[in-house]
Amino acid sequence: NTRIVLAARPQGRPKPGDFRIETVDVVQPGEGELLLQILYLSLDPYMRGRMNATKSYAKPVDVDGVMEGGTVARVVRSRHAGFVEGDIVLSHSGWQSFALSDGVGLRKLDPAAASVTTALGVLGMPGFTAYAGLLTIGQPKPGETVVVAAARGAVGSAVGQIARIKGARAVGIAGGTNKCAFVRNELGFDAVVDHRPDDFAEQLKTACPDGIDIYFENVGGHVWDVVFPLLNEFARVPVCGLIAQYNAIADAGVDRLPTLMQQVLHRSLTIRGFIQREFVDQRPAFYREMVDWIASGRVRYREDVVDGIEKAPQAFLGLLEGRNFGKLIVRIAE
Ligand code: NDP
Protein backbone atom coordinates (compact mmCIF):
# COMPACT_ATOMS: atom_id res chain seq x y z
CA ASN A 1 0.00 0.00 0.00
CA THR A 2 1.48 3.32 -1.08
CA ARG A 3 0.26 6.26 0.93
CA ILE A 4 0.98 9.93 1.43
CA VAL A 5 1.10 11.32 4.94
CA LEU A 6 1.36 14.80 6.40
CA ALA A 7 5.05 15.07 7.34
CA ALA A 8 4.87 18.57 8.85
CA ARG A 9 2.33 21.34 9.33
CA PRO A 10 3.02 23.99 6.66
CA GLN A 11 3.96 27.53 7.58
CA GLY A 12 2.22 29.60 4.90
CA ARG A 13 2.45 28.06 1.45
CA PRO A 14 2.91 24.25 1.69
CA LYS A 15 6.02 22.70 0.15
CA PRO A 16 6.73 19.17 -1.13
CA GLY A 17 8.58 18.33 2.13
CA ASP A 18 5.36 18.78 4.10
CA PHE A 19 4.27 15.45 2.57
CA ARG A 20 5.93 12.02 2.79
CA ILE A 21 5.34 8.97 0.65
CA GLU A 22 5.36 5.62 2.47
CA THR A 23 4.92 1.97 1.55
CA VAL A 24 3.26 -0.32 4.08
CA ASP A 25 1.71 -3.79 3.93
CA VAL A 26 -1.88 -4.12 2.79
CA VAL A 27 -3.99 -5.23 5.77
CA GLN A 28 -6.60 -7.91 5.09
CA PRO A 29 -10.24 -7.19 6.05
CA GLY A 30 -11.74 -8.66 9.20
CA GLU A 31 -15.33 -9.82 9.59
CA GLY A 32 -17.71 -7.05 8.42
CA GLU A 33 -14.95 -5.21 6.59
CA LEU A 34 -13.92 -4.55 2.98
CA LEU A 35 -10.61 -4.03 1.27
CA LEU A 36 -10.77 -1.17 -1.22
CA GLN A 37 -8.38 -0.50 -4.05
CA ILE A 38 -8.40 3.23 -4.72
CA LEU A 39 -8.85 4.11 -8.38
CA TYR A 40 -9.24 7.90 -8.22
CA LEU A 41 -8.42 10.48 -5.56
CA SER A 42 -10.05 13.92 -5.53
CA LEU A 43 -7.80 16.87 -4.70
CA ASP A 44 -9.70 19.82 -3.22
CA PRO A 45 -8.79 23.17 -1.67
CA TYR A 46 -10.28 22.25 1.74
CA MET A 47 -7.33 19.88 2.27
CA ARG A 48 -5.12 22.91 2.91
CA GLY A 49 -7.20 23.65 6.00
CA ARG A 50 -6.84 20.07 7.26
CA MET A 51 -3.05 20.51 7.28
CA ASN A 52 -3.32 23.20 10.00
CA ALA A 53 -3.77 22.44 13.67
CA THR A 54 -6.25 25.31 14.08
CA LYS A 55 -9.85 24.56 14.89
CA SER A 56 -12.25 24.78 11.96
CA TYR A 57 -15.44 23.02 10.88
CA ALA A 58 -13.52 19.71 10.61
CA LYS A 59 -10.78 17.84 12.45
CA PRO A 60 -7.20 18.39 11.22
CA VAL A 61 -5.12 15.55 9.76
CA ASP A 62 -2.59 14.36 12.36
CA VAL A 63 1.10 14.76 11.65
CA ASP A 64 2.20 11.35 10.21
CA GLY A 65 -1.45 10.66 9.39
CA VAL A 66 -2.68 9.80 5.90
CA MET A 67 -3.91 12.88 4.01
CA GLU A 68 -7.70 12.97 3.86
CA GLY A 69 -9.68 12.91 0.63
CA GLY A 70 -12.65 11.69 -1.35
CA THR A 71 -11.99 8.62 -3.52
CA VAL A 72 -13.52 6.24 -6.02
CA ALA A 73 -12.54 2.68 -5.20
CA ARG A 74 -13.07 -0.94 -6.21
CA VAL A 75 -13.99 -3.58 -3.65
CA VAL A 76 -11.24 -6.19 -3.98
CA ARG A 77 -12.18 -8.28 -0.96
CA SER A 78 -15.46 -8.28 0.90
CA ARG A 79 -16.36 -9.74 4.26
CA HIS A 80 -19.34 -7.39 4.42
CA ALA A 81 -22.87 -8.51 3.51
CA GLY A 82 -23.67 -5.29 1.65
CA PHE A 83 -20.85 -5.40 -0.92
CA VAL A 84 -19.33 -7.87 -3.35
CA GLU A 85 -15.94 -7.94 -4.98
CA GLY A 86 -15.93 -5.72 -8.05
CA ASP A 87 -18.35 -3.12 -6.66
CA ILE A 88 -17.26 0.44 -7.40
CA VAL A 89 -17.87 2.81 -4.52
CA LEU A 90 -17.46 6.43 -3.50
CA SER A 91 -15.46 6.47 -0.27
CA HIS A 92 -13.41 8.87 1.79
CA SER A 93 -10.25 6.81 1.91
CA GLY A 94 -7.60 9.51 1.56
CA TRP A 95 -4.29 9.65 -0.28
CA GLN A 96 -3.47 5.94 -0.50
CA SER A 97 -3.74 3.04 -2.90
CA PHE A 98 -5.58 0.58 -0.62
CA ALA A 99 -7.86 1.09 2.39
CA LEU A 100 -10.02 -0.88 4.77
CA SER A 101 -13.63 0.10 5.30
CA ASP A 102 -16.49 -1.04 7.49
CA GLY A 103 -18.94 0.06 4.80
CA VAL A 104 -20.20 3.11 6.69
CA GLY A 105 -20.56 6.15 4.42
CA LEU A 106 -19.81 4.23 1.22
CA ARG A 107 -21.99 4.85 -1.83
CA LYS A 108 -22.16 2.35 -4.67
CA LEU A 109 -21.58 3.86 -8.12
CA ASP A 110 -22.99 2.62 -11.41
CA PRO A 111 -20.22 2.89 -14.02
CA ALA A 112 -22.82 2.44 -16.77
CA ALA A 113 -24.76 5.54 -15.66
CA ALA A 114 -21.90 8.04 -15.65
CA SER A 115 -18.11 8.11 -15.70
CA VAL A 116 -17.17 7.24 -12.11
CA THR A 117 -14.89 10.28 -11.79
CA THR A 118 -17.96 12.55 -11.99
CA ALA A 119 -18.80 11.35 -8.46
CA LEU A 120 -15.82 13.44 -7.31
CA GLY A 121 -16.72 16.48 -9.42
CA VAL A 122 -19.75 17.66 -11.30
CA LEU A 123 -22.06 14.97 -9.82
CA GLY A 124 -20.29 14.98 -6.47
CA MET A 125 -19.30 17.33 -3.68
CA PRO A 126 -18.10 20.30 -5.82
CA GLY A 127 -21.15 20.21 -8.12
CA PHE A 128 -23.44 19.96 -5.12
CA THR A 129 -21.67 22.89 -3.44
CA ALA A 130 -22.37 25.04 -6.48
CA TYR A 131 -25.99 23.95 -6.67
CA ALA A 132 -26.89 24.35 -3.01
CA GLY A 133 -24.94 27.56 -2.40
CA LEU A 134 -26.18 29.32 -5.51
CA LEU A 135 -29.82 28.27 -5.34
CA THR A 136 -30.39 28.43 -1.57
CA ILE A 137 -28.36 31.50 -0.65
CA GLY A 138 -27.92 33.25 -4.00
CA GLN A 139 -31.46 32.66 -5.29
CA PRO A 140 -30.78 33.85 -8.85
CA LYS A 141 -33.64 35.44 -10.79
CA PRO A 142 -33.97 35.94 -14.54
CA GLY A 143 -32.00 38.96 -15.75
CA GLU A 144 -29.83 39.23 -12.64
CA THR A 145 -26.03 39.34 -12.86
CA VAL A 146 -24.20 36.47 -11.14
CA VAL A 147 -20.43 36.75 -10.75
CA VAL A 148 -18.29 33.78 -9.74
CA ALA A 149 -14.53 33.57 -9.22
CA ALA A 150 -12.39 30.47 -9.90
CA ALA A 151 -14.88 30.10 -12.75
CA ARG A 152 -12.83 27.43 -14.54
CA GLY A 153 -12.72 25.32 -11.37
CA ALA A 154 -14.91 22.48 -10.20
CA VAL A 155 -17.36 24.62 -8.22
CA GLY A 156 -17.21 27.84 -10.25
CA SER A 157 -17.90 26.25 -13.62
CA ALA A 158 -21.09 24.69 -12.27
CA VAL A 159 -22.18 27.93 -10.57
CA GLY A 160 -22.13 29.93 -13.82
CA GLN A 161 -23.87 27.26 -15.86
CA ILE A 162 -26.63 26.79 -13.26
CA ALA A 163 -27.05 30.59 -13.08
CA ARG A 164 -27.68 30.63 -16.83
CA ILE A 165 -30.19 27.78 -16.56
CA LYS A 166 -32.06 30.00 -14.08
CA GLY A 167 -32.09 32.85 -16.62
CA ALA A 168 -29.40 34.95 -14.99
CA ARG A 169 -26.38 36.51 -16.70
CA ALA A 170 -23.18 34.67 -15.72
CA VAL A 171 -19.89 36.52 -15.45
CA GLY A 172 -16.82 34.44 -14.63
CA ILE A 173 -13.49 35.49 -13.19
CA ALA A 174 -10.50 33.26 -13.98
CA GLY A 175 -6.72 33.40 -14.09
CA GLY A 176 -5.10 33.49 -17.55
CA THR A 177 -6.18 33.54 -21.19
CA ASN A 178 -6.69 29.79 -21.59
CA LYS A 179 -9.00 29.48 -18.63
CA CYS A 180 -10.92 32.60 -19.69
CA ALA A 181 -11.37 31.32 -23.25
CA PHE A 182 -12.66 27.99 -21.94
CA VAL A 183 -15.15 29.64 -19.58
CA ARG A 184 -16.54 31.86 -22.34
CA ASN A 185 -16.45 29.46 -25.30
CA GLU A 186 -16.92 25.99 -23.81
CA LEU A 187 -18.92 26.70 -20.68
CA GLY A 188 -20.97 29.44 -22.34
CA PHE A 189 -20.71 32.14 -19.67
CA ASP A 190 -21.96 35.55 -20.89
CA ALA A 191 -18.67 37.23 -20.04
CA VAL A 192 -15.36 36.42 -18.40
CA VAL A 193 -12.66 38.59 -16.87
CA ASP A 194 -9.03 37.71 -16.11
CA HIS A 195 -8.13 38.65 -12.52
CA ARG A 196 -4.39 38.87 -13.14
CA PRO A 197 -3.88 42.00 -15.34
CA ASP A 198 -3.69 45.49 -13.79
CA ASP A 199 -6.94 46.62 -15.40
CA PHE A 200 -8.97 43.79 -13.77
CA ALA A 201 -11.21 46.26 -11.87
CA GLU A 202 -12.11 48.23 -15.00
CA GLN A 203 -12.72 45.05 -16.97
CA LEU A 204 -15.05 43.64 -14.33
CA LYS A 205 -16.98 46.91 -14.17
CA THR A 206 -17.39 46.86 -17.96
CA ALA A 207 -18.55 43.23 -17.84
CA CYS A 208 -21.19 44.12 -15.21
CA PRO A 209 -22.90 47.27 -16.56
CA ASP A 210 -25.89 46.73 -14.22
CA GLY A 211 -23.77 45.91 -11.17
CA ILE A 212 -23.70 42.55 -9.39
CA ASP A 213 -26.75 40.90 -7.82
CA ILE A 214 -25.05 37.69 -6.68
CA TYR A 215 -21.38 37.18 -6.02
CA PHE A 216 -20.51 33.53 -5.38
CA GLU A 217 -17.33 33.91 -3.33
CA ASN A 218 -14.69 31.23 -3.95
CA VAL A 219 -11.44 33.12 -3.49
CA GLY A 220 -11.43 36.32 -1.36
CA GLY A 221 -8.24 38.39 -1.54
CA HIS A 222 -7.85 40.95 -4.33
CA VAL A 223 -10.87 39.57 -6.20
CA TRP A 224 -13.21 40.42 -3.33
CA ASP A 225 -11.80 43.97 -3.17
CA VAL A 226 -12.71 44.51 -6.82
CA VAL A 227 -16.15 42.88 -6.60
CA PHE A 228 -17.31 44.59 -3.40
CA PRO A 229 -17.89 48.14 -4.79
CA LEU A 230 -19.99 46.68 -7.64
CA LEU A 231 -22.52 44.87 -5.40
CA ASN A 232 -26.06 46.16 -5.93
CA GLU A 233 -28.59 46.94 -3.24
CA PHE A 234 -29.98 43.60 -1.93
CA ALA A 235 -27.05 41.66 -3.40
CA ARG A 236 -26.46 38.14 -2.03
CA VAL A 237 -23.02 36.73 -1.38
CA PRO A 238 -22.81 32.97 -0.71
CA VAL A 239 -19.36 32.66 0.89
CA CYS A 240 -18.17 29.26 -0.28
CA GLY A 241 -14.39 29.52 -0.15
CA LEU A 242 -11.49 31.94 0.37
CA ILE A 243 -8.66 30.12 -1.36
CA ALA A 244 -6.53 33.26 -1.71
CA GLN A 245 -6.31 33.31 2.08
CA TYR A 246 -5.71 29.62 2.85
CA ASN A 247 -1.94 30.06 3.09
CA ALA A 248 -2.13 33.23 5.21
CA ILE A 249 -0.25 32.98 8.50
CA ALA A 250 -2.02 35.83 10.31
CA ASP A 251 -4.45 38.63 9.50
CA ALA A 252 -2.52 41.47 7.96
CA GLY A 253 -3.32 44.99 6.80
CA VAL A 254 -5.78 47.64 7.89
CA ASP A 255 -9.04 46.78 9.60
CA ARG A 256 -11.75 47.20 6.96
CA LEU A 257 -14.52 45.66 9.00
CA PRO A 258 -16.25 49.00 9.86
CA THR A 259 -16.51 49.88 6.15
CA LEU A 260 -17.79 46.44 5.31
CA MET A 261 -20.47 46.60 8.00
CA GLN A 262 -21.52 50.08 6.93
CA GLN A 263 -22.01 48.88 3.37
CA VAL A 264 -23.84 45.75 4.48
CA LEU A 265 -26.28 48.13 6.14
CA HIS A 266 -26.49 50.83 3.44
CA ARG A 267 -26.85 48.40 0.56
CA SER A 268 -28.88 45.77 2.44
CA LEU A 269 -26.38 43.05 1.55
CA THR A 270 -26.74 39.40 2.53
CA ILE A 271 -23.37 37.75 3.11
CA ARG A 272 -23.69 34.15 4.22
CA GLY A 273 -21.08 31.47 4.63
CA PHE A 274 -21.91 27.79 4.24
CA ILE A 275 -20.42 24.31 4.25
CA GLN A 276 -22.13 22.15 1.63
CA ARG A 277 -23.03 19.29 3.98
CA GLU A 278 -25.54 21.51 5.82
CA PHE A 279 -27.76 21.21 2.71
CA VAL A 280 -27.64 17.41 2.67
CA ASP A 281 -31.42 17.10 2.22
CA GLN A 282 -31.07 18.71 -1.23
CA ARG A 283 -28.71 16.03 -2.52
CA PRO A 284 -31.35 13.83 -4.24
CA ALA A 285 -32.82 16.86 -6.06
CA PHE A 286 -29.34 17.99 -7.05
CA TYR A 287 -28.46 14.60 -8.43
CA ARG A 288 -31.67 14.33 -10.47
CA GLU A 289 -31.36 17.80 -11.95
CA MET A 290 -27.63 17.65 -12.62
CA VAL A 291 -27.91 14.30 -14.44
CA ASP A 292 -30.55 15.89 -16.71
CA TRP A 293 -28.54 19.05 -17.28
CA ILE A 294 -25.48 17.05 -18.28
CA ALA A 295 -27.51 14.78 -20.57
CA SER A 296 -29.09 17.77 -22.31
CA GLY A 297 -25.73 19.54 -22.66
CA ARG A 298 -26.77 22.47 -20.46
CA VAL A 299 -23.97 21.70 -18.01
CA ARG A 300 -20.57 20.81 -19.41
CA TYR A 301 -17.49 19.77 -17.49
CA ARG A 302 -13.91 18.77 -18.11
CA GLU A 303 -11.65 17.12 -15.55
CA ASP A 304 -7.93 17.57 -15.02
CA VAL A 305 -6.60 14.04 -14.39
CA VAL A 306 -3.05 13.47 -13.13
CA ASP A 307 -1.52 9.96 -13.20
CA GLY A 308 0.13 8.35 -10.17
CA ILE A 309 -0.30 8.77 -6.42
CA GLU A 310 3.26 10.10 -6.13
CA LYS A 311 2.14 13.14 -8.17
CA ALA A 312 -0.57 14.08 -5.65
CA PRO A 313 1.50 16.54 -3.56
CA GLN A 314 2.73 18.54 -6.59
CA ALA A 315 -0.73 18.54 -8.15
CA PHE A 316 -2.23 19.77 -4.88
CA LEU A 317 0.34 22.58 -4.58
CA GLY A 318 -0.57 23.54 -8.16
CA LEU A 319 -4.27 23.70 -7.24
CA LEU A 320 -3.52 26.32 -4.59
CA GLU A 321 -1.77 28.38 -7.28
CA GLY A 322 -4.34 27.97 -10.04
CA ARG A 323 -2.35 25.50 -12.15
CA ASN A 324 -5.28 23.04 -12.39
CA PHE A 325 -7.62 23.21 -15.38
CA GLY A 326 -10.97 21.99 -14.02
CA LYS A 327 -11.76 19.40 -11.35
CA LEU A 328 -8.42 17.97 -10.21
CA ILE A 329 -8.30 14.17 -9.88
CA VAL A 330 -5.41 11.73 -9.40
CA ARG A 331 -5.69 8.38 -11.18
CA ILE A 332 -4.14 5.78 -8.87
CA ALA A 333 -5.23 2.58 -10.66
CA GLU A 334 -7.37 1.57 -13.63
P1 NDP B 1 -10.85 25.01 -8.19
O1 NDP B 1 -10.90 23.83 -9.11
O2 NDP B 1 -11.61 26.21 -8.56
O3 NDP B 1 -9.33 25.37 -7.94
C1 NDP B 1 -8.95 26.47 -7.20
C2 NDP B 1 -8.83 27.73 -8.10
O4 NDP B 1 -8.77 28.88 -7.27
C3 NDP B 1 -7.53 27.82 -8.86
O5 NDP B 1 -7.54 27.05 -10.04
C4 NDP B 1 -7.41 29.30 -9.15
O6 NDP B 1 -8.14 29.62 -10.33
C5 NDP B 1 -8.17 29.93 -7.97
N1 NDP B 1 -7.24 30.65 -7.09
C6 NDP B 1 -6.27 30.12 -6.31
N2 NDP B 1 -5.62 31.09 -5.66
C7 NDP B 1 -6.20 32.26 -6.03
C8 NDP B 1 -5.97 33.62 -5.69
N3 NDP B 1 -5.00 33.96 -4.83
N4 NDP B 1 -6.76 34.57 -6.23
C9 NDP B 1 -7.73 34.23 -7.12
N5 NDP B 1 -7.99 32.94 -7.48
C10 NDP B 1 -7.23 31.99 -6.94
O7 NDP B 1 -11.34 24.54 -6.76
P2 NDP B 1 -12.80 24.10 -6.31
O8 NDP B 1 -13.77 24.40 -7.38
O9 NDP B 1 -12.71 22.73 -5.80
O10 NDP B 1 -13.10 25.05 -5.07
C11 NDP B 1 -13.42 26.42 -5.24
C12 NDP B 1 -13.65 27.07 -3.88
O11 NDP B 1 -14.78 26.48 -3.26
C13 NDP B 1 -12.49 26.89 -2.91
O12 NDP B 1 -12.31 28.09 -2.19
C14 NDP B 1 -12.97 25.80 -1.99
O13 NDP B 1 -12.35 25.85 -0.73
C15 NDP B 1 -14.45 26.09 -1.93
N6 NDP B 1 -15.30 24.96 -1.55
C16 NDP B 1 -16.16 25.13 -0.50
C17 NDP B 1 -17.05 24.17 -0.12
C18 NDP B 1 -18.02 24.45 0.96
O14 NDP B 1 -18.74 23.55 1.38
N7 NDP B 1 -18.11 25.68 1.45
C19 NDP B 1 -17.06 22.85 -0.80
C20 NDP B 1 -16.15 22.78 -1.94
C21 NDP B 1 -15.30 23.80 -2.28
P3 NDP B 1 -7.66 30.80 -11.31
O15 NDP B 1 -6.40 30.30 -11.95
O16 NDP B 1 -8.79 30.95 -12.24
O17 NDP B 1 -7.41 31.98 -10.46
Residues whose N, C-alpha, C, O or C-beta is under 5 A from the ligand:
A	BS01	NDP	D44 P45 Y46 P126 T129 A150 G153 A154 V155 G156 I173 A174 G175 N218 V219 G221 V239 C240 G241 L242 I243 A244 F274 I275 Q276 L319 L320 E321 G322 R323 N324 G326
